C-alpha cells in the first residue's frame, strides 16, 4: 500500500471511529524478547485502529523508503528514541492511546531486552491484560519464561500469546499448536486458568489476525487480536482497588492562610483504593488517630462521594497532625502499619543485592530508610523452582527478602491490593530505582501454582 493510500484510508476512517465514545477502558502492555516484532505489532494496532495522523504516516513512509523498504515500516511509529531507531530495538516504556468504536485502550509498549526487564515490570504493573509475543521460528525461549514469571508475580489477570511471524515457518499449523501447548503448560503452572490465556497466530508485518481474521491461517478459528481486545471482560477490580476500604496516600497539605481561607486545612492526593464520602470514619496511619471526613473538595466543587483513582482534597472534622506520606484509611479495615515484613522483589540494580544493604524504600507518598535483612530465597523462572538462602540477588533476579524500615508503612498484602501492596527500593546515593517490591508472600503463591 502506498503512502497516499495509507493516508487516504486513515482520514476516511477517522470520523467513523469517533462517532461514538468508547464504552470501556482497557489497560494493556506488550512484552517479549528482542526482535519478536513488538514495535511492528503496536504500530499495526495504531494504524489499523486509525490512531495515527496522516503526517506521521508520511514521515514513516519516507523513512522506510530511505531504508530501502518497499512497504512502510510501522515499527517506526512507536520507536521514538533515536537510539531505538538506530538499533531497531525498544529501550524505554512508551504509553500509546488508541480506540475502536467499542473500547478505548492505554497500551504500555515495553522493551524486550533482558537489561530492560525493569521497564517491563513498570509497564505491566497496572495492566489488565498483557500481549506476550514470541517469534514463531524460535518458540517459547528463556526470556518468554522470564516475562511470564514476572507477569504472574505482578498478578496480571489475562494474557495473550501472539505467535508472530507465523508466515515465515514452513508448517505454521504444527508450529502454532506446539508453541501453544508449551505456553499453556507454563501459564497453568504459574497459576493462570485456561480461559484467561489466548494464543493467536499473527503476522504483524502483513496484518494477519491483527484487525481481522486472516484467510492465511485456516487452522485457527479464534478471534483476531483487536476482536479479542474489544470483547475480553474488563475486570475493573484487577488491582483489588475496589475490594477494600479507603486508602488515601496524602501527597500535600493545603493551608492557604489567606484572608478568604484563614483556617483552611485540606489533605490532597489520589484515592488508591475504595471510596470516601462525607461522614465516613477514617483513621490516619501510621499514627492511628481517628476522625470523620467533613467534606470532599475538588477544583470543580464539592463531591458527595469520590471513587478510586479520583484526585481530591479531604477536609476532616478534627485538626489532626497529618503530613505527606501518611495514609488516610477506612476505619473498618485499615491495615496494620509495618516496620518489618517479607517481600518479593525483582532486583533491577547493576550491583547485586546482599544482606545488610541500606536503601530507601518508597511506598505511596512516603519515603523512608530501609535495611535488607535475610535473602530468603531466589526464584528460578526457568525451572519454576526456589533456591533457598542465596548469597545475593543479581540483575533481573526475583527473590523473597526480609525488610526493616525506619518509619512504619501502611501497606496491604500485594494480593489484596496492587497499589498499596507495592513499593520501590532506591539507591540513597544516586536516586536510582534498584528494585520493584511486592509486600507479602507473593512468590510462594506462584511457587505453589508451579508445583514447587
C-alpha positions in Angstrom: 0.0 0.0 0.0 1.4 3.4 -1.0 1.8 6.3 1.4 -1.1 8.1 -0.4 -3.4 5.1 0.0 -2.5 4.8 3.7 -3.1 8.4 4.3 -6.5 8.4 2.5 -7.6 5.3 4.4 -6.5 6.9 7.6 -8.5 10.1 7.0 -11.6 8.3 5.7 -12.0 6.2 8.7 -11.2 8.7 11.4 -14.7 10.0 11.5 -16.2 6.5 11.9 -14.0 5.8 14.9 -15.0 9.0 16.7 -18.8 8.9 16.1 -19.4 7.0 19.4 -17.3 7.3 22.5 -15.7 4.0 23.7 -17.7 2.2 26.3 -14.8 0.9 28.4 -11.1 1.4 29.0 -8.6 -1.5 28.9 -5.1 -1.1 30.2 -2.7 -3.4 28.4 1.0 -3.9 27.9 3.3 -5.7 25.5 6.2 -8.0 26.4 8.5 -10.3 24.6 12.1 -10.9 23.5 14.2 -8.7 21.2 13.2 -8.9 17.5 9.9 -10.7 18.2 8.2 -7.8 16.5 6.6 -5.8 19.3 7.1 -2.4 17.8 5.7 -3.6 14.5 2.7 -5.1 16.2 2.0 -2.0 18.2 2.4 0.1 15.0 0.0 -2.2 13.2 -2.5 -1.8 16.1 -2.3 2.0 15.9 -2.6 2.0 12.1 -5.5 -0.5 11.9 -7.4 1.4 14.6 -6.9 4.7 12.7 -5.0 6.2 15.6 -2.1 7.7 13.6 -2.1 11.1 12.0 -1.5 11.5 8.3 1.8 13.4 8.7 3.1 10.6 10.9 2.3 8.0 8.2 4.0 10.2 5.6 7.1 10.5 7.8 7.3 6.8 8.4 6.9 6.1 4.7 9.7 8.5 3.8 12.0 6.9 6.4 11.1 3.4 5.1 12.0 4.4 1.6 15.3 5.8 2.8 15.9 2.3 4.4 15.2 0.7 1.0 11.9 -0.9 2.1 9.0 -1.3 -0.4 6.3 -1.0 2.4 6.1 1.3 5.4 7.9 0.1 8.5 5.2 0.5 11.1 7.6 -0.1 13.9 8.9 3.5 13.3 5.6 4.8 14.6 6.5 3.7 18.1 10.3 3.6 18.3 10.5 7.3 19.0 14.0 7.5 20.5 16.9 7.9 18.1 18.8 5.0 19.7 15.7 2.8 19.2 15.5 3.7 15.5 19.2 3.2 15.0 19.4 -0.2 16.8 16.0 -1.5 15.8 15.1 -2.2 19.5 12.8 -0.7 22.1 14.5 0.8 25.1 12.0 2.9 27.0 8.4 2.3 28.1 6.1 4.4 25.9 2.4 4.7 26.5 0.1 4.6 23.4 -3.5 5.6 23.3 -6.0 4.2 20.7 -9.6 3.4 20.4 -12.2 1.4 18.5 -16.0 2.1 18.4 -16.3 -0.5 21.2 -13.5 0.3 23.6 -10.6 2.6 24.3 -7.1 1.4 25.2 -4.0 2.5 27.1 -1.0 0.4 26.0 2.4 0.3 27.6 4.9 -0.7 25.0 7.8 -2.2 26.9 11.3 -3.3 25.9 12.3 -6.9 25.2 16.0 -6.9 26.0 17.0 -8.6 29.3 18.7 -5.5 30.6 15.4 -3.6 30.4 13.3 -6.1 32.4 12.9 -3.3 34.9 10.8 -1.4 32.2 8.6 -4.4 31.6 7.9 -4.6 35.4 6.9 -0.9 35.4 4.8 -1.1 32.2 2.9 -4.2 33.3 2.3 -3.3 36.9 -1.1 -1.7 36.2 -2.1 -3.8 33.1 -5.3 -5.7 33.0 -4.0 -7.7 30.0 -0.5 -8.3 28.6 0.3 -9.3 25.0 3.3 -11.5 25.2 5.0 -12.0 21.8 7.1 -14.9 20.6 8.8 -15.4 17.2 7.2 -18.5 15.6 10.7 -19.6 14.4 12.0 -19.6 18.0 9.0 -20.5 20.1 9.0 -20.2 23.9 12.5 -19.1 24.9 14.2 -18.1 28.2 13.0 -14.5 28.0 9.5 -15.7 27.4 9.6 -17.8 30.6 11.1 -14.9 32.5 8.4 -12.5 31.4 5.7 -15.0 32.2 7.0 -15.4 35.7 7.2 -11.6 36.2 3.7 -11.2 35.0 2.5 -13.9 37.3 4.1 -12.2 40.3 2.6 -8.9 39.3 -0.8 -10.5 39.2 -1.7 -9.7 35.6 -5.1 -11.3 35.2 -5.1 -12.1 31.5 -2.6 -12.9 28.8 -2.5 -13.1 25.0 0.3 -15.0 23.4 0.9 -13.5 19.9 2.8 -16.1 17.9 4.3 -13.5 15.4 6.0 -14.1 12.1 3.8 -17.1 11.5 4.2 -16.6 7.8 7.9 -17.4 8.0 7.6 -21.0 9.1 7.1 -24.0 6.8 4.4 -25.8 8.8 2.5 -23.0 10.6 -0.3 -25.2 11.9 2.1 -27.6 13.6 4.3 -24.8 14.9 1.4 -22.9 16.3 0.0 -26.0 18.0 3.3 -26.9 19.6 4.0 -23.4 20.9 0.5 -23.0 22.3 0.8 -26.3 24.1 4.1 -25.4 25.7 2.9 -22.0 26.7 -0.3 -23.4 28.2 1.7 -25.7 30.3 3.8 -22.9 31.5 0.9 -20.5 32.3 -1.1 -23.2 34.1 1.9 -24.0 36.3 2.2 -20.2 37.1 -1.4 -20.0 38.2 -3.5 -18.8 35.2 -6.6 -20.6 34.2 -7.0 -21.6 30.5 -9.9 -19.2 29.9 -7.6 -16.3 30.9 -5.0 -17.1 28.3 -5.4 -17.0 24.5 -2.9 -17.8 21.7 -3.2 -16.1 18.4 -1.0 -16.7 15.2 -0.2 -13.3 13.7 1.9 -11.6 11.2 2.4 -8.0 12.4 4.1 -7.1 9.2 1.2 -8.1 6.9 -1.6 -7.6 9.4 -2.8 -11.3 9.6 -5.1 -11.8 12.6 -4.5 -8.3 14.0 -7.5 -6.3 13.0 -9.5 -9.1 11.3 -9.2 -12.9 11.0 -6.9 -13.9 8.2 -7.5 -16.5 5.4 -3.8 -17.4 5.7 -4.4 -19.2 9.0 -7.2 -21.7 8.3 -6.0 -23.8 11.2 -7.0 -21.0 13.7 -10.7 -20.3 14.3 -10.5 -17.8 17.2 -10.8 -14.0 17.2 -8.4 -11.5 15.8 -6.2 -9.6 18.3 -8.4 -6.5 18.1 -11.6 -8.5 18.3 -10.3 -10.1 21.5 -9.2 -6.8 23.0 -12.6 -5.4 22.3 -14.5 -8.3 23.9 -12.3 -9.6 26.7 -14.1 -8.9 30.1 -12.6 -5.9 31.8 -12.2 -6.5 35.5 -12.3 -3.1 37.0 -11.1 -4.6 40.2 -8.0 -6.3 38.8 -5.8 -4.3 41.2 -8.0 -5.0 44.2 -8.7 -1.3 44.5 -12.5 -1.7 44.8 -12.4 -4.7 47.2 -11.1 -2.9 50.3 -11.9 0.3 52.1 -10.4 3.7 51.6 -6.7 4.1 51.0 -5.7 7.7 50.5 -1.9 8.5 50.5 -1.5 12.1 51.4 0.5 13.9 48.8 0.2 17.5 50.0 -1.2 19.5 52.9 -3.1 22.6 51.7 -3.0 25.6 54.0 -3.6 28.9 52.1 -3.6 31.1 55.3 -5.3 33.8 53.3 -8.0 36.3 54.4 -10.5 34.3 52.4 -9.3 30.9 53.8 -7.7 31.7 57.2 -8.3 28.3 58.7 -8.5 26.0 55.7 -6.6 22.7 56.1 -7.0 20.2 53.3 -5.2 16.9 52.5 -4.7 16.4 48.8 -3.9 13.2 47.0 -5.3 10.4 44.8 -7.5 7.7 46.1 -5.6 4.4 45.8 -8.4 2.1 46.9 -12.0 2.2 47.9 -14.2 5.3 48.1 -14.9 8.1 50.5 -17.9 10.2 51.4 -18.6 13.0 54.0 -19.4 11.4 57.3 -17.1 8.4 56.9 -15.0 7.5 59.8 -11.3 7.2 58.9 -8.0 6.5 60.6 -4.7 8.3 59.9 -1.8 5.9 59.5 0.7 5.2 61.0 -0.4 7.3 64.0 -3.8 5.6 64.4 -5.8 8.8 65.1 -9.4 8.5 64.2 -11.6 11.3 62.8 -14.5 12.0 60.4 -14.5 13.2 56.8 -16.3 16.5 56.8 -16.0 17.5 53.1 -14.5 16.5 49.7 -13.2 19.3 47.7 -12.2 19.5 44.0 -11.4 22.4 41.6 -15.0 21.9 40.3 -16.7 21.9 43.7 -17.6 19.6 46.4 -18.3 15.9 45.9 -20.9 13.6 47.6 -18.6 10.6 47.0 -15.2 10.0 45.5 -14.1 6.7 44.0 -10.7 5.1 43.5 -8.5 7.0 41.0 -10.0 10.4 41.8 -7.7 13.2 42.9 -9.4 15.1 45.7 -8.8 17.2 48.8 -10.2 15.8 52.0 -11.4 18.1 54.8 -11.5 16.4 58.2 -13.7 17.2 61.2 -10.7 17.4 63.6 -7.3 19.1 63.5 -5.0 16.1 63.2 -1.3 16.1 62.7 -1.0 14.8 59.1 1.8 15.2 56.7 2.9 13.9 53.3 3.4 10.2 53.4 0.6 9.4 55.8 -2.3 7.3 54.6 -6.0 8.1 55.5 -7.8 4.8 55.5 -11.3 3.4 56.2 -11.6 2.9 60.0 -13.2 -0.5 59.5 -10.4 -2.3 57.6 -7.3 -0.2 58.0 -4.0 -2.1 57.5 -1.7 -2.6 60.4 1.4 -0.4 60.0 4.5 -2.5 59.3 8.1 -1.8 60.5 9.4 -5.2 59.3 8.0 -7.5 56.7 8.8 -10.1 54.0 8.5 -9.1 50.4 9.1 -10.3 46.9 11.4 -8.1 44.8 12.6 -8.0 41.2 16.2 -6.7 41.5 16.9 -4.1 38.9 20.3 -2.8 40.0 23.6 -3.5 38.2 25.3 -4.3 41.5 24.0 -7.4 43.4 21.7 -7.1 46.4 23.3 -8.6 49.6 22.0 -8.9 53.2 22.5 -5.7 55.2 22.1 -3.3 52.3 20.9 0.1 53.4 18.5 1.6 50.9 15.5 4.0 50.7 12.0 2.5 50.4 9.2 4.4 48.7 5.7 3.3 49.4 3.0 5.5 48.1 4.0 9.1 49.0 6.2 8.0 51.9 9.9 7.5 51.6 11.9 6.0 54.5 15.2 4.4 55.2 15.3 0.6 55.0 17.6 -2.3 55.7 17.5 -5.5 53.8 17.8 -8.5 56.2 17.9 -12.1 55.1 17.7 -13.2 51.4 15.1 -15.9 52.0 15.0 -17.4 48.5 15.7 -16.8 44.8 13.1 -17.9 42.3 14.4 -19.6 39.2 11.9 -18.7 36.5 13.3 -21.3 34.1 12.9 -24.2 36.4 9.9 -22.6 38.3 11.7 -23.6 41.5 13.1 -21.8 44.5 16.7 -21.7 45.7 16.9 -21.0 49.4 19.3 -18.6 51.1 21.1 -17.2 48.1 24.2 -15.1 48.7 23.0 -12.3 46.5 20.3 -11.3 44.0 21.8 -10.3 40.7 20.3 -8.1 37.9 16.8 -9.3 37.0 16.7 -11.9 39.8 13.4 -12.5 41.6 13.6 -13.3 45.2 12.0 -13.1 48.6 13.7 -10.9 51.2 13.2 -9.6 54.7 12.9 -5.8 55.1 13.0 -3.4 58.1 12.0 0.2 57.8 12.8 3.3 59.9 9.2 4.6 59.7 6.2 2.2 59.6 4.4 1.9 56.3 0.6 1.3 56.0 0.8 -1.4 53.3 -1.6 -4.1 52.2 -0.6 -7.5 51.0 0.0 -7.2 47.3 -2.5 -10.0 46.5 -5.2 -7.8 48.2 -4.3 -4.5 46.5 -1.7 -3.9 43.9 -1.5 -0.2 44.6 -0.9 -0.2 48.3 1.0 -3.5 48.3 3.9 -2.4 46.1 7.0 -0.3 46.8 10.3 0.7 45.3 13.8 0.3 46.7 16.0 3.2 45.8 19.7 3.9 45.9 20.2 6.6 48.6 23.3 8.0 46.9 22.2 8.3 43.3 18.4 8.1 43.5 18.2 5.2 41.0 15.4 2.6 41.4 17.0 -0.7 42.4 14.0 -3.0 42.9 10.3 -3.3 42.5 8.8 -4.8 45.5 5.6 -6.7 46.4 4.5 -6.9 50.1 3.7 -10.3 51.3 4.3 -13.9 50.3 3.6 -13.4 46.6 6.5 -15.6 45.5 5.3 -18.6 47.5 1.9 -18.3 45.9 3.5 -18.6 42.4 5.6 -21.5 43.5 2.6 -23.4 44.8 0.9 -22.8 41.4 4.0 -24.0 39.7 4.0 -27.2 41.7 7.3 -26.4 43.5 
